[in-house]
Amino acid sequence: MKINTLIYSLLLSLMVLQGHGQKAKVASADKQYDRYAYVDAITTYERVAQKGYKDEKMFQKLGNAYYFNAELEKAGKWYGELFAMIQDQEAEYYYRYSQCLKAVGDYAQADKMLAAFNTKSGNDKRAQLYSNHKNYLEEIKANSGRFNIADAGINSEFSDYGSSFSGNKLVFASARDTGGVSKKVFKWTNQSFTNLYSSEVKKDGTLGQPERLSKKINSKFHESTPVFTQDGKTMYFTRNNYLEGKKGKDSKRITLLKLYKATLNKEGDNWEDVVALPFNSENYSVAHPALSLDEKTLYFASDMPGTLGQSDLFKATINQDGSYGTPDNLGATINTEGRETFPFISDENELYFASDARPGLGGLDIYVTKIANDNNFADIQNVGAPVNGTADDFAFLIDSKSKNGFFTSNRTGGKGFDDIYKFTQTRKLACEQSLTGIITNKETAKILPNTKLSLFDEKFQLLKQGISDDNGHYNFEVLCGKTYFVRAEKQDYETKEGTTTIAKASGKSELNLALEQRIKPIGVGADLAKTLGIPMIYFDLDKSFIRKDAAFELEKVLAVMQEYPKMKIDVRSHTDCRQTAQYNEALSDGRAKSTMVWLVKNGIKASRLTTKGYGETQLVNKCSDGMQCTEEQHQANRRSEFIIVSME
């Protein structure tokens, strides 16, 4: 082809007020039941952290708590503590910390974190297409064999290409000379300049005798690649820079390509009011238009400034008043350093285009991608043979209902320089995926309706949002082969994020999220160890003194007891079955007393504490003497409990 051708809604003070308010309401509602209070886990963590204790998960939660509420400076404080403690974090923490650093003007450090994020996430654009598709020939082979093709029956010995449907007619460009306009030869091809022709599409699929469009459209230079609105009254088409008898040239005296718009007259037998589109230029080409399904967006190819390669695909909004928005490059997802050209939007909202820079069979190959509801693009796939071959294949056109269509190729065996081929699609290629899941309460497993869901791409750009339904269910339309993050936010719960990579085959992907209660109910009989997520208090082997990591866990209990000065706790210690029962009872009793001593030393009155060591008498599983158990099973029995015995 020789023609020049993209909440955590964490409100700390409000939560505390709500907690106290709810406590008062419950207390006044029914004094016959145990009085409930509410522990703000994040507030507890912050109190502990401010005393100098360091813990990776704690810093992550504190940073996230402020980040999700857009308090970036506060979030940056805790993310800074996180990275100062442990440099190796998941990719999203590098990105979040970089945003926090920008918020305080530290762009140099923010750039370093972004660089680390790009390395960590593996989404750097430098990862070349071929390295990602080393088995591209096998991929193309899998996509092949889906079309029955044949000569369209309207080709000449010259160039015929770039067709479009207009009602029951196929409109295309041809360099054939049928008279009516003085013959002028295009020096690049030594053929006549192309004009637009139409041919009736008959019921049996054959095409009628081509007829030239009106002189208002066809000039003595190139016209090609038209596209029509659904009502057939407006046409966009490509032409050399020529309007009202005047030919324009760039600085090198080359007549470039431009886009024009024409309107069908009232009689419906002629095109008039030919006007150039406003984003044309004397310095670059704009060509090969395509319309979105709602006809509010015009797609086209151009080498205008901002182009990533030789030619890129762009889009521009068509406004209600007939004006146009500023062209937007479709971006690196679509465009490459080579040529992307000849866009077409199918009835199923698929973008077909030609490219010579992607893994293909040779020359221009035709590719397809699904346009999602958020205007992102699914995986780009080669449509395969026999549509694609070793020559230039381009200008793909399909009627999604009949599965019939046309494309252009300059492959050997054709009648002319470029030829139009007709085809019937025998099976679809499209990969369609949805991401679904259920939001539940982590502690109770109950469903959580009305949870706010946010969908992010692999670079944490927000794509869409939704609310879980009455069954806790959510659903997002997503792109095959892409990585996504889903964030779930609900009042009184800690915000949770999950990540998943979507399969490259049609179907459904599932990502369920269980949210941990942030405002945790407590009352007489409750175990603060479970409420605050304390797995156990660690002691050295056969020892009962408090280790540093045990002190971190005890700080959580201390913070709650300071918040509720009338609370009384029974400290209970348990061991596994190893060693004798007598030894274990004594050891657990000593550990419980050591825990009490630590709390008293840190300001809790001894009268608020009782202790007891239970040894191995209250095992939580079957790991008693003589049973073969794993270390993990034994560890479940080595636990500490902090049972609330009184709130008054």
Backbone torsions as a table, in degrees:
resi	resn	phi	psi	omega
1	MET	NA	124.4	-173.7
2	LYS	-104.0	-6.2	179.2
3	ILE	-75.8	138.4	-178.0
4	ASN	-62.7	121.9	-173.6
5	THR	-120.7	NA	NA
6	LEU	NA	NA	NA
7	ILE	NA	93.8	175.3
8	TYR	-35.3	85.2	-176.5
9	SER	-72.9	72.6	-174.0
10	LEU	-98.0	97.4	177.8
11	LEU	-110.6	97.4	-166.4
12	LEU	-60.0	-52.0	-177.0
13	SER	-64.4	-38.9	179.6
14	LEU	-64.1	-41.7	-179.7
15	MET	-61.2	-43.0	-179.4
16	VAL	-61.8	-44.4	179.0
17	LEU	-61.6	-41.4	179.2
18	GLN	-64.4	-38.9	179.5
19	GLY	-61.2	-48.4	179.5
20	HIS	-65.9	-38.7	179.0
21	GLY	-62.5	-42.0	-179.4
22	GLN	-67.6	-36.7	178.1
23	LYS	-59.6	-45.4	-178.3
24	ALA	-64.2	-40.6	-179.0
25	LYS	-64.1	-43.4	-179.2
26	VAL	-65.9	-41.0	-177.9
27	ALA	-63.4	-41.4	-178.8
28	SER	-77.0	-20.3	-177.1
29	ALA	-70.1	-42.3	-175.8
30	ASP	-161.6	101.0	-177.6
31	LYS	-75.1	-8.0	179.0
32	GLN	-71.0	-22.0	180.0
33	TYR	-95.0	161.3	176.5
34	ASP	-58.8	140.3	178.5
35	ARG	-73.2	134.2	179.4
36	TYR	-105.4	143.3	169.4
37	ALA	-125.0	178.0	-177.0
38	TYR	-134.3	133.0	-179.4
39	VAL	-103.4	124.1	174.7
40	ASP	-86.2	102.1	-173.6
41	ALA	-59.8	-38.9	-178.5
42	ILE	-65.8	-42.1	177.6
43	THR	-61.0	-39.2	178.0
44	THR	-63.1	-45.6	178.3
45	TYR	-57.9	-42.8	-176.5
46	GLU	-65.7	-39.3	176.9
47	ARG	-61.5	-42.5	179.8
48	VAL	-65.4	-45.3	-178.1
49	ALA	-62.8	-36.5	-178.6
50	GLN	-68.4	-14.0	175.2
51	LYS	-88.9	3.0	175.6
52	GLY	99.3	2.3	178.6
53	TYR	-78.0	142.9	-176.3
54	LYS	-121.3	132.3	178.0
55	ASP	-154.4	131.9	-174.5
56	GLU	-59.8	-51.5	-178.1
57	LYS	-63.2	-36.6	179.9
58	MET	-63.4	-45.1	179.5
59	PHE	-65.2	-37.7	177.5
60	GLN	-62.0	-45.7	-178.0
61	LYS	-66.5	-40.6	179.7
62	LEU	-65.6	-44.4	177.7
63	GLY	-61.3	-45.8	-179.7
64	ASN	-62.6	-39.0	-177.1
65	ALA	-57.3	-44.2	179.9
66	TYR	-80.3	-34.7	-178.5
67	TYR	-63.8	-43.6	-177.9
68	PHE	-68.0	-19.3	178.0
69	ASN	-102.3	12.9	175.6
70	ALA	65.8	21.0	173.2
71	GLU	-94.1	75.7	-167.2
72	LEU	-68.9	-34.2	-179.3
73	GLU	-64.8	-43.6	177.7
74	LYS	-67.6	-39.7	177.7
75	ALA	-61.2	-41.2	-179.3
76	GLY	-60.5	-33.6	178.4
77	LYS	-58.9	-47.1	-175.6
78	TRP	-79.8	-33.7	172.9
79	TYR	-63.8	-36.3	176.1
80	GLY	-61.1	-42.3	176.3
81	GLU	-63.5	-37.5	179.6
82	LEU	-61.2	-50.0	-178.1
83	PHE	-72.1	-28.9	176.2
84	ALA	-67.4	-29.4	-179.2
85	MET	-83.7	-48.9	-178.5
86	ILE	-139.9	114.3	-177.0
87	GLN	-70.6	-36.4	-173.6
88	ASP	-82.1	102.1	-179.8
89	GLN	-124.0	167.4	175.2
90	GLU	-65.2	156.3	-170.7
91	ALA	-56.0	-39.0	-173.8
92	GLU	-63.5	-26.8	-180.0
93	TYR	-71.1	-32.4	174.7
94	TYR	-64.2	-42.2	-179.2
95	TYR	-66.8	-46.7	-178.3
96	ARG	-62.9	-42.7	-179.7
97	TYR	-64.6	-36.5	178.4
98	SER	-62.1	-40.1	178.5
99	GLN	-65.3	-38.1	178.0
100	CYS	-66.1	-39.8	179.1
101	LEU	-64.6	-38.2	176.7
102	LYS	-63.8	-33.6	-178.5
103	ALA	-64.6	-23.6	178.9
104	VAL	-108.0	11.5	174.2
105	GLY	83.6	8.6	-179.8
106	ASP	-91.1	73.7	-174.7
107	TYR	-71.0	-32.1	-179.1
108	ALA	-63.0	-47.2	179.4
109	GLN	-71.3	-33.0	177.3
110	ALA	-61.7	-41.4	178.9
111	ASP	-63.7	-36.2	178.2
112	LYS	-65.5	-40.4	179.3
113	MET	-68.9	-35.4	176.8
114	LEU	-66.5	-39.7	177.6
115	ALA	-62.1	-41.7	177.3
116	ALA	-65.7	-37.0	177.7
117	PHE	-61.7	-46.2	-179.4
118	ASN	-61.3	-40.9	178.3
119	THR	-66.6	-42.8	-176.4
120	LYS	-69.2	-38.3	-175.0
121	SER	-79.9	-21.3	179.4
122	GLY	71.2	22.4	-177.0
123	ASN	-110.1	20.3	-178.9
124	ASP	-66.5	136.5	-177.8
125	LYS	-61.2	-22.6	-178.9
126	ARG	-64.9	-15.2	174.0
127	ALA	-67.9	105.2	-171.0
128	GLN	-70.6	153.9	-178.1
129	LEU	-57.9	-40.3	-177.2
130	TYR	-69.4	-33.5	178.0
131	SER	-68.5	-25.5	178.2
132	ASN	-87.2	-12.9	-177.8
133	HIS	-134.1	57.0	-177.9
134	LYS	-65.3	-24.5	178.7
135	ASN	-104.7	38.7	-173.0
136	TYR	-62.2	-32.9	179.9
137	LEU	-64.0	-36.9	176.8
138	GLU	-68.3	-38.2	177.5
139	GLU	-62.9	-44.2	179.6
140	ILE	-65.4	-39.6	178.9
141	LYS	-60.5	-39.7	179.6
142	ALA	-65.6	-28.9	-180.0
143	ASN	-87.0	-9.2	-173.0
144	SER	-82.7	169.7	176.4
145	GLY	77.5	18.2	-176.5
146	ARG	-100.5	1.1	-176.1
147	PHE	-132.3	139.1	166.5
148	ASN	-101.6	119.4	-173.4
149	ILE	-116.8	156.2	177.5
150	ALA	-159.1	162.3	174.5
151	ASP	-59.5	137.2	-176.1
152	ALA	-69.9	-18.7	177.9
153	GLY	87.9	8.3	-179.5
154	ILE	-124.7	8.9	-174.0
155	ASN	-77.8	148.8	175.7
156	SER	-109.8	-177.1	177.0
157	GLU	-79.0	-0.5	179.0
158	PHE	-105.6	-155.9	-177.6
159	SER	-91.4	126.8	176.4
160	ASP	-131.1	125.4	-172.6
161	TYR	-164.4	173.1	166.7
162	GLY	64.2	61.3	-173.6
163	SER	-89.4	163.9	178.5
164	SER	-153.0	147.6	176.6
165	PHE	-83.1	138.7	170.6
166	SER	-139.5	95.2	-173.5
167	GLY	64.3	-125.4	179.2
168	ASN	-97.2	22.6	-179.3
169	LYS	-121.7	150.4	172.3
170	LEU	-105.0	121.7	179.3
171	VAL	-106.9	133.3	-174.6
172	PHE	-147.6	169.1	177.6
173	ALA	-99.1	144.0	178.9
174	SER	-148.9	145.1	176.5
175	ALA	-96.1	8.8	178.7
176	ARG	-64.2	152.0	179.5
177	ASP	-109.7	105.4	179.5
178	THR	-109.3	15.0	178.2
179	GLY	79.6	177.6	178.1
180	GLY	95.8	-26.4	175.7
181	VAL	-134.6	136.9	-177.9
182	SER	-56.7	133.9	-174.9
183	LYS	-67.8	128.9	177.1
184	LYS	-132.2	131.9	-173.2
185	VAL	-98.1	135.0	175.5
186	PHE	-87.0	118.4	-169.3
187	LYS	-64.4	-29.5	-178.6
188	TRP	-63.2	-33.8	-174.9
189	THR	-116.2	-9.2	-174.9
190	ASN	58.1	31.8	176.5
191	GLN	-121.6	167.7	174.8
192	SER	-64.2	151.9	172.7
193	PHE	-61.9	147.9	-176.3
194	THR	-78.7	142.0	173.0
195	ASN	-121.9	169.3	179.7
196	LEU	-93.5	136.2	179.2
197	TYR	-128.9	157.1	175.3
198	SER	-127.3	149.9	-179.9
199	SER	-142.0	132.6	-179.2
200	GLU	-68.6	133.1	174.9
201	VAL	-91.5	109.5	-176.3
202	LYS	-80.2	166.6	-175.7
203	LYS	-62.1	-29.4	179.7
204	ASP	-86.0	4.8	177.7
205	GLY	91.3	-9.8	178.1
206	THR	-77.5	162.8	-177.2
207	LEU	-111.8	141.1	178.7
208	GLY	-78.2	179.8	-179.5
209	GLN	-63.7	127.5	-179.7
210	PRO	-64.7	142.2	176.9
211	GLU	-128.6	139.5	-179.0
212	ARG	-71.9	140.6	173.8
213	LEU	-70.8	175.3	-172.0
214	SER	-65.8	161.4	178.9
215	LYS	-66.0	-23.5	178.0
216	LYS	-63.2	-26.6	-179.7
217	ILE	-96.1	-51.8	-176.1
218	ASN	-80.5	124.0	178.5
219	SER	-111.5	-168.4	178.2
220	LYS	-87.4	8.1	173.9
221	PHE	-121.1	-168.2	-175.4
222	HIS	-70.2	133.2	161.2
223	GLU	-124.3	141.5	-177.8
224	SER	-163.6	176.4	171.0
225	THR	37.8	70.8	177.1
226	PRO	-83.0	161.2	168.4
227	VAL	-143.9	143.4	-172.6
228	PHE	-120.0	145.7	171.1
229	THR	-68.9	161.1	-174.3
230	GLN	-63.5	-29.2	178.2
231	ASP	-82.2	-2.7	176.7
232	GLY	74.4	8.8	-173.8
233	LYS	-97.0	-11.5	-179.6
234	THR	-129.9	137.8	178.2
235	MET	-128.4	133.5	168.2
236	TYR	-107.4	139.6	-178.7
237	PHE	-152.6	167.0	179.9
238	THR	-99.2	140.4	175.9
239	ARG	-149.6	153.4	167.6
240	ASN	-57.8	159.1	-179.0
241	ASN	-63.4	80.7	-174.3
242	TYR	-149.0	119.4	-179.6
243	LEU	-149.1	132.9	178.4
244	GLU	53.2	43.4	174.5
245	GLY	80.2	2.5	-178.1
246	LYS	-113.7	134.5	-179.3
247	LYS	-105.8	128.2	178.3
248	GLY	-100.0	151.5	179.9
249	LYS	-136.4	155.2	176.1
250	ASP	-85.5	-171.6	-176.6
251	SER	-63.6	-20.9	177.4
252	LYS	-97.6	14.1	178.0
253	ARG	61.6	33.5	175.1
254	ILE	-103.3	131.7	176.8
255	THR	-82.1	109.4	-174.7
256	LEU	-87.0	-177.9	-178.3
257	LEU	-98.2	143.9	178.2
258	LYS	-136.0	163.0	175.3
259	LEU	-101.5	139.8	-179.5
260	TYR	-130.3	158.5	177.9
261	LYS	-123.9	137.1	177.6
262	ALA	-131.8	153.8	-177.5
263	THR	-120.7	136.5	178.3
264	LEU	-73.2	135.9	-178.8
265	ASN	-71.0	172.1	-175.7
266	LYS	-62.6	-33.6	-179.6
267	GLU	-73.6	-17.5	179.4
268	GLY	75.5	20.8	-177.1
269	ASP	-122.2	5.9	-178.7
270	ASN	-158.6	153.2	178.5
271	TRP	-101.2	138.2	-178.1
272	GLU	-144.4	-176.5	179.1
273	ASP	52.7	51.3	178.2
274	VAL	-74.9	120.8	-179.0
275	VAL	-130.6	147.3	176.7
276	ALA	-81.6	144.0	178.1
277	LEU	-76.5	150.3	-169.3
278	PRO	-70.0	-18.3	-178.9
279	PHE	-95.3	11.3	169.8
280	ASN	-67.3	163.6	-179.2
281	SER	-153.2	157.6	173.6
282	GLU	-80.2	-8.2	-170.9
283	ASN	-112.6	-3.1	176.4
284	TYR	-155.9	164.4	-178.6
285	SER	-96.6	146.3	172.8
286	VAL	-132.4	125.9	-169.6
287	ALA	-154.6	169.0	168.2
288	HIS	58.6	70.5	-175.9
289	PRO	-75.2	155.0	172.7
290	ALA	-146.9	149.4	-177.6
291	LEU	-111.5	140.7	172.8
292	SER	-68.1	166.8	-177.0
293	LEU	-61.1	-37.6	179.5
294	ASP	-86.3	1.1	177.1
295	GLU	61.0	24.2	177.5
296	LYS	-102.2	-2.8	-179.6
297	THR	-134.4	133.6	177.2
298	LEU	-107.7	122.3	175.0
299	TYR	-98.3	151.2	178.7
300	PHE	-165.5	171.2	176.5
301	ALA	-107.0	145.9	180.0
302	SER	-161.4	160.0	170.7
303	ASP	-114.0	30.3	-179.5
304	MET	-64.9	164.6	176.7
305	PRO	-53.4	138.5	-174.3
306	GLY	98.8	-5.3	177.8
307	THR	-69.8	136.3	-178.2
308	LEU	-80.5	-27.0	-177.5
309	GLY	-135.8	-144.6	-179.4
310	GLN	-71.1	-39.9	171.7
311	SER	-152.6	142.3	-177.8
312	ASP	-122.1	166.3	171.1
313	LEU	-93.6	135.8	179.2
314	PHE	-126.4	168.6	171.7
315	LYS	-142.0	152.0	177.9
316	ALA	-140.6	140.3	178.9
317	THR	-73.6	137.2	172.3
318	ILE	-99.4	109.5	-175.3
319	ASN	-78.4	161.3	-177.3
320	GLN	-62.9	-29.9	-179.4
321	ASP	-84.4	6.0	179.1
322	GLY	90.4	-4.4	176.3
323	SER	-81.7	176.3	-175.1
324	TYR	-129.3	146.0	174.8
325	GLY	-78.7	172.1	177.4
326	THR	-70.2	132.9	-179.8
327	PRO	-59.6	138.2	176.5
328	ASP	-115.0	131.9	173.6
329	ASN	-68.7	135.1	-179.7
330	LEU	-68.2	-9.6	171.3
331	GLY	91.6	176.6	-173.4
332	ALA	-70.7	-14.7	175.0
333	THR	-63.3	-36.9	-178.6
334	ILE	-99.7	-49.4	-169.6
335	ASN	-88.3	151.2	-178.9
336	THR	-130.5	-171.3	176.3
337	GLU	-74.6	-9.5	-178.7
338	GLY	-98.3	-139.8	-178.7
339	ARG	-108.0	125.2	166.1
340	GLU	-117.0	128.4	-170.5
341	THR	-159.2	173.8	177.9
342	PHE	52.2	63.1	176.6
343	PRO	-73.4	154.1	174.1
344	PHE	-152.0	134.6	178.0
345	ILE	-107.1	120.0	-178.0
346	SER	-81.8	170.9	177.3
347	ASP	-62.8	-18.6	179.9
348	GLU	-100.1	20.4	176.8
349	ASN	59.1	42.6	174.3
350	GLU	-104.7	140.8	175.5
351	LEU	-98.8	115.8	171.5
352	TYR	-101.7	142.2	177.1
353	PHE	-158.4	166.8	178.9
354	ALA	-108.2	143.7	178.8
355	SER	-147.5	147.1	175.6
356	ASP	-112.9	11.6	-175.5
357	ALA	-115.1	-4.3	179.5
358	ARG	-98.0	161.2	177.4
359	PRO	-57.1	117.4	-175.2
360	GLY	-148.8	-167.8	-176.4
361	LEU	-96.3	-10.1	178.2
362	GLY	139.7	141.3	-179.7
363	GLY	61.2	-148.1	172.4
364	LEU	-76.2	129.7	171.8
365	ASP	-113.7	156.8	178.9
366	ILE	-96.8	133.8	-178.9
367	TYR	-125.8	161.6	-179.6
368	VAL	-140.4	146.0	174.4
369	THR	-146.8	146.8	177.8
370	LYS	-83.5	133.8	174.3
371	ILE	-90.2	115.7	-178.5
372	ALA	-77.3	171.0	-179.5
373	ASN	-61.2	-26.8	179.1
374	ASP	-91.6	11.9	178.0
375	ASN	69.7	11.1	169.6
376	ASN	-81.0	171.3	-175.6
377	PHE	-117.5	140.8	175.9
378	ALA	-76.7	-177.7	177.3
379	ASP	-54.5	137.0	179.2
380	ILE	-88.2	125.4	-175.3
381	GLN	-124.9	141.5	173.1
382	ASN	-71.3	130.3	-175.7
383	VAL	-72.3	-11.9	174.2
384	GLY	85.6	174.1	176.0
385	ALA	-79.4	154.7	6.3
386	PRO	-90.1	1.7	177.1
387	VAL	-63.9	-46.2	175.5
388	ASN	-91.9	144.2	177.9
389	GLY	-147.5	-155.2	-175.8
390	THR	-83.8	-10.6	-179.5
391	ALA	-100.3	-164.5	176.0
392	ASP	-81.5	125.1	177.1
393	ASP	-126.5	129.5	-169.7
394	PHE	-162.8	-178.2	175.0
395	ALA	54.0	55.7	179.9
396	PHE	-77.7	139.6	-177.1
397	LEU	-146.5	128.0	-179.2
398	ILE	-140.8	142.1	169.0
399	ASP	-94.4	108.1	-172.2
400	SER	-64.5	-22.9	-179.6
401	LYS	-77.1	-48.4	-178.4
402	SER	-85.9	-16.0	-175.8
403	LYS	66.7	15.6	176.6
404	ASN	-100.2	151.0	179.8
405	GLY	-169.8	-168.2	-175.7
406	PHE	-143.5	153.6	169.9
407	PHE	-147.7	168.8	-177.8
408	THR	-116.8	146.3	178.1
409	SER	-153.5	150.6	172.1
410	ASN	-107.9	29.6	-179.7
411	ARG	-63.7	157.3	177.9
412	THR	-66.2	151.3	-179.5
413	GLY	94.4	-4.2	178.6
414	GLY	-80.5	175.0	-177.7
415	LYS	-85.0	-32.7	-176.4
416	GLY	-133.6	-157.7	-177.1
417	PHE	-69.8	-54.1	167.4
418	ASP	-120.2	141.7	-178.9
419	ASP	-129.2	149.4	176.6
420	ILE	-95.7	131.0	178.9
421	TYR	-116.0	143.5	174.7
422	LYS	-99.6	157.1	-179.7
423	PHE	-150.2	162.5	168.3
424	THR	-125.2	126.2	179.1
425	GLN	-82.1	127.8	-176.7
426	THR	-97.2	-21.7	174.7
427	ARG	-155.5	154.6	-176.2
428	LYS	-85.1	158.2	177.6
429	LEU	-107.7	-23.3	-166.5
430	ALA	-53.8	135.2	173.0
431	CYS	-103.0	118.2	-177.8
432	GLU	-121.3	130.0	-176.3
433	GLN	-135.1	147.9	170.8
434	SER	-128.8	145.4	178.7
435	LEU	-107.2	118.6	-176.4
436	THR	-125.1	164.7	176.9
437	GLY	-177.8	172.6	178.7
438	ILE	-124.6	135.4	179.4
439	ILE	-100.1	126.9	-177.3
440	THR	-131.8	166.1	172.8
441	ASN	-81.3	123.8	-176.0
442	LYS	-61.7	-38.3	-176.0
443	GLU	-76.9	-38.1	-173.6
444	THR	-109.1	-13.0	-177.1
445	ALA	68.1	9.3	177.2
446	LYS	-74.8	149.3	-179.9
447	ILE	-69.6	152.2	-179.7
448	LEU	-121.1	94.1	176.2
449	PRO	-73.0	166.8	175.6
450	ASN	57.1	34.5	174.2
451	THR	-90.8	134.3	179.5
452	LYS	-76.6	126.4	179.3
453	LEU	-115.0	135.0	176.6
454	SER	-126.4	133.9	-179.9
455	LEU	-106.8	127.9	-179.8
456	PHE	-121.3	150.1	173.7
457	ASP	-82.9	-174.6	-174.5
458	GLU	-67.7	-15.2	175.8
459	LYS	-101.7	14.5	177.2
460	PHE	62.0	33.4	170.4
461	GLN	-88.9	128.6	-178.4
462	LEU	-66.4	127.0	-178.9
463	LEU	-103.3	-45.2	-178.4
464	LYS	-163.8	165.5	-179.6
465	GLN	-135.6	159.6	179.2
466	GLY	-161.8	-179.1	-179.7
467	ILE	-128.7	135.1	177.2
468	SER	-66.7	144.9	-176.1
469	ASP	-82.2	-169.7	-176.5
470	ASP	-63.2	-19.9	178.1
471	ASN	-98.6	12.4	-179.5
472	GLY	72.9	13.1	-172.8
473	HIS	-95.1	144.1	173.0
474	TYR	-132.4	162.4	-179.2
475	ASN	-152.2	128.1	175.3
476	PHE	-124.8	137.8	169.9
477	GLU	-79.0	126.6	-175.0
478	VAL	-130.8	173.2	-178.1
479	LEU	-100.0	140.4	-179.8
480	CYS	-63.1	141.1	174.2
481	GLY	78.2	0.5	-176.7
482	LYS	-97.0	156.6	176.0
483	THR	-100.5	134.7	-177.4
484	TYR	-131.6	154.5	170.8
485	PHE	-116.8	136.0	176.3
486	VAL	-116.6	126.9	179.3
487	ARG	-111.1	129.1	178.8
488	ALA	-112.7	129.0	-178.0
489	GLU	-131.7	132.1	177.4
490	LYS	-151.2	140.0	-179.8
491	GLN	-57.1	137.6	179.5
492	ASP	75.9	8.6	177.1
493	TYR	-126.5	150.9	174.3
494	GLU	-72.9	135.4	178.1
495	THR	-64.8	139.5	-176.8
496	LYS	-126.2	138.8	174.4
497	GLU	-121.0	142.6	173.9
498	GLY	-131.5	157.2	-179.4
499	THR	-129.2	149.1	178.3
500	THR	-154.3	150.2	174.4
501	THR	-108.0	123.6	-174.6
502	ILE	-75.4	141.2	178.5
503	ALA	-65.2	159.9	-179.3
504	LYS	-94.5	14.1	176.2
505	ALA	-122.5	152.3	-178.9
506	SER	-60.1	144.4	179.4
507	GLY	154.0	-156.4	179.4
508	LYS	-123.4	139.1	173.7
509	SER	-109.9	147.6	-175.0
510	GLU	-122.4	134.3	174.7
511	LEU	-141.5	100.7	178.2
512	ASN	-90.0	145.3	179.9
513	LEU	-128.9	130.6	176.9
514	ALA	-108.6	119.6	-175.9
515	LEU	-94.5	136.5	178.4
516	GLU	-88.5	134.4	179.2
517	GLN	-64.0	128.2	178.1
518	ARG	-86.1	-42.6	173.5
519	ILE	-93.9	104.3	-169.1
520	LYS	-102.2	127.1	179.6
521	PRO	-71.6	137.8	175.0
522	ILE	-135.3	158.1	178.2
523	GLY	-174.6	-177.5	-179.8
524	VAL	-56.4	129.5	-178.8
525	GLY	96.1	-13.8	179.9
526	ALA	-73.9	149.2	178.5
527	ASP	-103.1	112.5	-179.9
528	LEU	-62.5	-25.6	178.4
529	ALA	-61.6	-42.6	178.1
530	LYS	-73.4	-39.3	-178.7
531	THR	-61.9	-41.6	-176.1
532	LEU	-97.5	6.4	176.6
533	GLY	70.2	34.6	177.9
534	ILE	-90.4	110.1	-175.4
535	PRO	-70.0	-40.5	178.4
536	MET	-174.1	165.0	172.4
537	ILE	-99.2	117.7	-174.1
538	TYR	-80.2	135.9	172.7
539	PHE	-128.3	151.8	173.4
540	ASP	-66.4	158.4	-176.4
541	LEU	-54.0	125.4	177.8
542	ASP	61.2	19.6	179.5
543	LYS	-116.9	162.3	-179.9
544	SER	-130.4	7.9	177.4
545	PHE	-83.6	154.2	-173.8
546	ILE	-78.9	121.3	176.0
547	ARG	-81.5	168.1	-177.9
548	LYS	-62.6	-42.5	-179.6
549	ASP	-69.9	-28.3	175.0
550	ALA	-69.8	-35.8	178.7
551	ALA	-62.1	-36.4	177.2
552	PHE	-59.6	-43.0	179.3
553	GLU	-69.0	-39.5	-179.6
554	LEU	-66.5	-26.8	177.3
555	GLU	-59.6	-32.7	178.5
556	LYS	-65.4	-44.7	178.2
557	VAL	-63.9	-42.5	179.7
558	LEU	-58.8	-44.3	-178.2
559	ALA	-61.6	-39.8	-180.0
560	VAL	-69.7	-41.9	-179.5
561	MET	-67.2	-30.5	174.9
562	GLN	-70.8	-34.7	178.8
563	GLU	-69.6	-33.5	179.9
564	TYR	-120.1	85.9	-171.7
565	PRO	-66.8	-11.8	178.4
566	LYS	-97.5	-1.8	-178.6
567	MET	-71.2	136.0	174.5
568	LYS	-117.9	142.0	-172.4
569	ILE	-126.5	139.6	169.8
570	ASP	-103.6	114.5	-178.3
571	VAL	-87.6	120.2	-177.4
572	ARG	-120.7	134.1	-178.9
573	SER	-121.2	141.0	-177.6
574	HIS	-131.6	151.2	176.3
575	THR	-121.7	174.6	171.1
576	ASP	-87.4	-173.0	-172.2
577	CYS	-85.8	-8.5	-178.5
578	ARG	-70.5	150.0	-166.1
579	GLN	74.4	174.7	-177.0
580	THR	-79.0	158.7	180.0
581	ALA	-60.7	-40.5	-179.4
582	GLN	-65.1	-43.7	179.7
583	TYR	-62.7	-44.9	-178.3
584	ASN	-64.5	-37.4	178.4
585	GLU	-63.8	-43.4	179.7
586	ALA	-66.9	-41.3	-179.7
587	LEU	-63.9	-45.9	-179.2
588	SER	-66.5	-36.2	178.6
589	ASP	-65.4	-40.3	177.6
590	GLY	-64.9	-39.0	179.5
591	ARG	-68.2	-39.7	177.8
592	ALA	-63.2	-41.7	179.3
593	LYS	-67.2	-37.1	177.6
594	SER	-63.7	-37.7	177.4
595	THR	-63.9	-43.3	178.6
596	MET	-62.8	-43.4	179.9
597	VAL	-59.1	-40.4	-179.7
598	TRP	-64.0	-43.0	-179.4
599	LEU	-66.3	-40.5	178.2
600	VAL	-64.5	-43.5	179.3
601	LYS	-59.6	-28.5	-178.4
602	ASN	-98.5	17.8	167.9
603	GLY	110.0	-0.6	179.2
604	ILE	-90.2	128.9	179.8
605	LYS	-64.0	139.1	-178.8
606	ALA	-61.4	-27.6	-179.1
607	SER	-67.1	-14.9	179.4
608	ARG	-91.7	1.6	-172.9
609	LEU	-129.3	139.0	168.1
610	THR	-129.7	159.1	-177.7
611	THR	-137.4	156.0	171.9
612	LYS	-160.5	137.5	173.7
613	GLY	-102.1	125.8	-176.3
614	TYR	-101.7	-4.1	-179.5
615	GLY	56.5	-127.8	-178.1
616	GLU	-106.6	20.6	-173.6
617	THR	-81.4	-13.8	-177.6
618	GLN	-128.7	59.0	179.3
619	LEU	-66.0	144.2	-179.5
620	VAL	-94.6	-1.5	176.6
621	ASN	-144.4	-167.1	-174.4
622	LYS	-91.5	15.6	-175.0
623	CYS	-82.0	65.7	176.4
624	SER	-95.8	-178.5	-177.7
625	ASP	-53.9	134.9	177.3
626	GLY	88.2	-10.0	-179.9
627	MET	-89.3	141.8	175.5
628	GLN	-85.7	114.8	-177.7
629	CYS	-133.3	154.9	176.7
630	THR	-78.8	164.9	176.8
631	GLU	-61.8	-35.7	178.8
632	GLU	-63.4	-39.1	178.6
633	GLN	-68.1	-39.9	177.0
634	HIS	-64.9	-38.9	-178.1
635	GLN	-63.3	-32.1	179.1
636	ALA	-61.0	-28.9	179.1
637	ASN	-83.1	-21.9	178.2
638	ARG	-87.0	94.7	-170.8
639	ARG	-144.5	160.4	174.4
640	SER	-118.5	145.1	178.4
641	GLU	-127.2	145.5	178.0
642	PHE	-128.1	86.2	-171.4
643	ILE	-87.4	127.5	177.4
644	ILE	-75.9	119.9	-179.6
645	VAL	-103.9	-16.5	179.0
646	SER	-162.4	144.8	176.5
647	MET	-112.3	-3.3	-176.7
648	GLU	-126.6	NA	NA
